[in-house]
């Protein structure tokens, strides 16, 4: 019987989808002992204090880390543990964690899944924003100098779902994205097991309550999430008009971190918890803001309709714009009157960009099949 310990060093409140991604149930069946050391009281204080979601699972062997001495004690009490680290390296706390692991000669593995073709701010964007927000810029520069990651990030292996070269990941192993991993299993076990009407589009929901909003003020340029009503009024108007024009149904696939309140705020469409791979495969296309789940639509060569509106934050709008541009399309502005031409012009896919995404971001072995 294997009784070796697996330690996940995290800085988030895990949901059931996270546990699936990390393979927790698989490890348990192999008799590994799972432990969670959670840095969020140190690295994400506002998120730790304010984010509430009653659907989150209760975890065994989950310890909140309020100082790094507690972290070090927990790491050293386990003999030869397998350590997976899933934290941002861009803060001084994370760098101290790396130092603790390195000095104790504890091997650790880094996981980065779900990357999308959204680049960091360019120099041109930074200079432009510097003149718009000089005070915030100086603060950000000071923070950047303080938290700059140098030589201490030394994972034994970085598991990452992209082929794009990054100097921070020396020993890099390419892995499938989480969604593509699920597709591989679906192909093996469940490919034609579907009984559902096919005259519909998928909407990948992103809830107003998504915890990314807790980090908006620390971004550069600084920003505040839009108001609740400003999030849902344009969306409901768009979905209603889209359904009227296309004469098709809209199936809403809930986000893993959604709440009943957020789902109830959407007035058009049918909420479905069926297998999203089946749902996308049999759909006419995918509607999204900038969800990483769009990779499922890419895999099945479905048209992707990106949504934007004036109340989104700078980074929301930027992410949507970059993703749409990658796929050689344009976002639909929900503030404008929707027409049939707006929809039709976005239903033809750019095959080259889809193949590029499959290769570079899905972990896709070929452009024809995953077998």
N, C-alpha and C positions, 0 to 999 in steps of 0.2 A: 504493500500500500504506500502510495506517495503522499508524504505529509509536508512537502516543501512549501514554504510560504511565498505567496505572490503579493507584492505591495504596489498599489496604485497611488502615486503622489499626484493629487488633483487640486483644483482651486474652483470647483463648481458644485452645484447641487445636482447630483446625478438623477436622470430620469430612467424609465424602463428601457428606452431606446439606447441610452448610453451603456447599460449593462449588457445588452445584446451586442453592441459594437465591440465591447471589450472582451467578449467571449466568456463572461463570468460563469454562466451555467455550464459551459463546456469544461472549464477548469474545475468547477466543483465536482462534476461527474468523474473527473480524473483524480479526485481526492486532494486537490491543492487547497490550502487554506488562504482565503482572500482577505486582505486588509486594505483599508483606505485611510490615507493620511491627507487631510484636507487643509490646504493653506489659505482658504478664502478669508478667514478672519484677519489675516495679515496682508494679503494682496488685493482683496476685493471687499473692503469693509462695508461699503454702502450696499452692495449686492447681498452680502451675508446678512446684514441687519434687516433689509427691506424686502427682498424678494421672497414671495410666498406663493407656493403652488401645492395645494392639498393632494394632488395626484402623484406626487413624487413618492418613490418607494422608501420604506425603512430599510436601512442597511445594517447588517451585522459587522462588527469589527471596524466601525467607522469612527475615527477620532479627529476632532477639530484641533488644529494646531494654532495655539495662541502665542507661542514663542519657539524659536528654533532649537532651544535646548530640549524641548519635548519631542521635536522631530528627530533629533539625533539619538535620543534615548530609545525611541521606538525603532529606529533603523538598526541600532547596534544590538538590540535584544534578540534579533532573529539571526539564525545561523545561515549564511549563504542564501539570502532571499533573492527572488527574481523581482527586480524593481522596474516598473514602467512609470515614466514621468510624462505627465500631460499638463504642463504649465507653460505660460509665456516666459520667455527668457529675457524679456526687456524690462526687468525691474531688479532692484538691489536684493530683494528677498530671494528671488529665484537664483541669483548668482551666489548667494550664501548657501542655498540648498545644494547647488552644484559643487561648491567647495567642500561641504560636509561629505557628500558622496565620494568625491575624488580623494579626499584625505583619508577616509575610512577604507579606501580601495574597494568600494562596493560597485559592482558593475550595474549599469542602468541602461534602459532602452527607451528611446524616444518614439512617440507615435504622433504622426501628423496626417490625419485623413480628412477628406472633405475640402481640399484646396480647390479654388476656382480661379479662372483666368482674370483676376482683378489685381493690377499692379499697385505697389505702394505709391504714395504721392511723388510725382516727378519734381525735379528742381524748379521747373517753371511754375508748377502749382504752389510749391512751398513759398517761393519768392512773392507770388501774387497774394497769397494769404497772409504773408508776413506784413505787407503794407496795409492790409485790411484789419489785421488783429495784432498790432505790435506788442502789446503787453502780454497777450497769451503766447506769442511767439517766443519772447525772451524766457518766459516760464518753461516752455516746452524745450527750448535749447538747453537750459540748465538741467532739466530732468533727463534729457537725452545723454548729456555728458556724464551725469551721475550714474545712470543705469546702463551705460554702454556695455554690451556683452563682448568680451574679448576671448581669452584662451581657456576659460574654465568650463565651458560646455563641451563635455567629452563623453557622449553616450557610446556604448559599445557598438550599437547599431541604431540608425534612425529609420524607422519604417514610415514611408511617405507615399502618397498616392499619385505623385506627379513625376513626370520625366524631366521637368525643368530643373536645370542645374542650379544649386544653391550652395554657396561656399560654406554656409553654416553646418551643412550636413555632409560630413566626410565619409563615413561608412554608411552609405545609404542603400536600403533595399526598397525597391518599388513594390507596393502592395496594391491590390484592388481597393477602390473606394468602398465604403460601407455598402452603398447601394448596389454597386456592381457585384460585391460579394454575395448579396442576397439574390441578385439575378442569376448568378452561377448555380446556387442551390435551387432556385426556381426552375431553371432549365433541366436540371437533373431529376427533379422530383415531381414537378407540378405543371409542366409546360402548357398542356391543353385543358387543364381542369378549370373551366370558367363558364359560368352561366349567368350572363348579365347583358342587358341591352348595350348597344355600342354607339348609339347616336348621342354622344355627349362629349364635352370638353372637361378636362381636369383642372381644378384650381388648387394649387398647393398653398394652403393657408399659412400666413405668417401673422401671429397674433400681436395685437397692440401691446400685450403684456410681456412680450419677449424680453428676456433679461438684458439684451444688448443695450436697451435704453438706459440702464444704470451706468453705462460707461460713456455716454454721449458727452458729458461735460469734460471728460479727460481727453477727448480726441482733439486733434488739430486739423482744421480749425474747430474751435469750441462750438458746440451746438446743443440744442434741446429737442427732445422728441416732440413730434406734433401732438396735439390734443386728441383725446379719444374720439370725439365727434369728427374731427378732421381726418382721422384715419379711416373711419367706416362710411361716412356719407359719400365720398367720391367712389369708394369701392362698391357699395350697394347700388349706386346709380349706374356704374359701369356694368356690373353683372346683370342687372335687370335689362339694360338696353342690349347687351350682348346676346342674352337669351332670346329677346324679342326679334332681333335682326337675323340671327342664325337659325332660329326655330329648333334649337337643340338644348338639351339639359346641361346643367353644370353640376359636376360631382366635386364636392369639397373634401379634400384629403387633409385631416387635421394635422397640425404641427405637433411634434412630440411634447412641446412645452406649452401647449395651448391650455385654455381654461374654458369651462362651460360658459362663462360670461362672454368671452371673446367669440366663441362659436355661435352663441345666440344673437350676437350683434350683426351677423351676416344674414341678410333678409332674403337672398336669392340663392338657390342651389340646394342640393341634397348632400347631407353629411354622410360619409361612408367610411367605415373602419375596415372594409375589405382589403385584401392584399393589394397594396398600391402598384405593384408590378403588373398584376392582372388588369387593374383599372387603367393604367397608362397604356399598356399594350393594345387594349381594345378601344381606346379613345380616338377622337379626331385630332386632339392636340392638347397642349399644356398651357395654362395661364399661371403666371407667377410674378412676384416682385423680383427676387434674386435668390430663390431657394436652391440649396445644393442638391435637392432632390430632382432638379431639372435634368440631372445626368441620366435618369431613367428614361425621360423623354428623348434625349439624344440617342441613347442606345437603340430605341425602337424607331428612330428617324421620324419623330413626331414634330410638327411645327410648335415652336415655343413663342408665346406672346408675352412680352414683358410689359409690366404696368408701372407707370410713374405718375406723380402728381406734385403740385406746387408745395404741399405741406410737408413732404418728406425732408429729412435732414440732408445736408450736403453730402455726407458719406453714403446714405441710402441712394440718393439720386446718382451719385458717381458710380457706385457698384452696379446699379441697373444699367446705366449707360454703357459701361465697359463690357458687361456681359452681352448686351444686345449687339454692340459693335463687333464683338468676337464672332458672333453668329451671323454677321452681315445683315442685321435687321435694325429696326428702330423701336424704342419703347412706345407704347400707346399712352398718350396723356389723358388721364381720366378726367381732367378738368374741361376737356374739349368735348364737343358733340361727337359721339361715335357714329361712324358710317360703315356701310357694308364694304366699301373700298378700303377703309382702314384695316379691316379684318382680312380681306382677301389678299392684300398686299403682303401680309405676314404669314401666309399659309404655305408658301413655297420655301423649302429649306435649302440652305447652302451646304451641299454635300461635303465639300472640302473642309469647311469649319467643323462640321459634325465629326468627320473622320479624325481631324486634328484633336478635338476634345476627347474622343474615345481613346486615342493613343496616349495623350499627355496627362489626362486627368481622371480617367476611369480605371486605369490599369488594364486596359483592353488589349488582349494579345494579338488580335488581327482586326481587320475591317469587315470581316464577314461573319465570324462565329467565335464563340468563346469556348468551344469544345477543344 
